[in-house]
């Protein structure tokens, strides 16, 4: 259990780091996602080759579904950060995700919420109310945050099931998904590929950071599910909202008004409530 907690917290730090970095490339859209996907695949591929014996027919069937969920997440994230601050989007999306995982378990598996989990729902509702009152466009920020949270909950549940229940190798699973994502983005970009390749020249540091932090966060999270319950891993990974809030204020110089600070605190309290469930 201790190993799982440590891995999940490491994943949270990496996740906060790459989300803060993604804000810097949000205006670039798909080309930036393509470049970071290529960089991540190049880094992970040598490790995946060492695990090639873990490739099975079942894994090949599961990878496209995981790729679809992760691609949807990346697209929602880029679109949200194009218009809104990290401090607006990240706390709610990360705080809501573990609650959605718990709700999915209740609906699909009959694992009904306990008192601490209901408290988390109430706290997140209060966080939403605060963000909605921040400024007129905040309603759209909340909607994008909710969409991101849904994709996070979906890929967390699906990937956790693939690794824990079906025994998928995390490194190979990630590498297959990354390869499929890169192929999809390449097809979508088409004639815009030169602009995508130019990302390595125009934004070398952010792209390099994303190429390292994205797979690091993902793989640490998957390995964590082998040592701790999925719901606990999801909640611990959501502690990244605290680090992201600090990074947004310190590195991105985003305003952190009273409402935004209070909303972040409420979302963090919701995560703590989930941890006590």
Secondary structure as GFF3:
##gff-version 3
##sequence-region A 1 277
A	DSSP	alpha_helix	2	25	.	.	.	ID=ss1
A	DSSP	three_ten_helix	26	28	.	.	.	ID=ss2
A	DSSP	alpha_helix	30	49	.	.	.	ID=ss3
A	DSSP	three_ten_helix	52	54	.	.	.	ID=ss4
A	DSSP	alpha_helix	57	83	.	.	.	ID=ss5
A	DSSP	alpha_helix	86	109	.	.	.	ID=ss6
A	DSSP	alpha_helix	115	132	.	.	.	ID=ss7
A	DSSP	alpha_helix	138	160	.	.	.	ID=ss8
A	DSSP	pi_helix	161	165	.	.	.	ID=ss9
A	DSSP	alpha_helix	170	189	.	.	.	ID=ss10
A	DSSP	three_ten_helix	190	192	.	.	.	ID=ss11
A	DSSP	alpha_helix	193	197	.	.	.	ID=ss12
A	DSSP	alpha_helix	199	202	.	.	.	ID=ss13
A	DSSP	alpha_helix	204	224	.	.	.	ID=ss14
A	DSSP	alpha_helix	230	237	.	.	.	ID=ss15
A	DSSP	alpha_helix	240	250	.	.	.	ID=ss16
A	DSSP	alpha_helix	258	275	.	.	.	ID=ss17
###
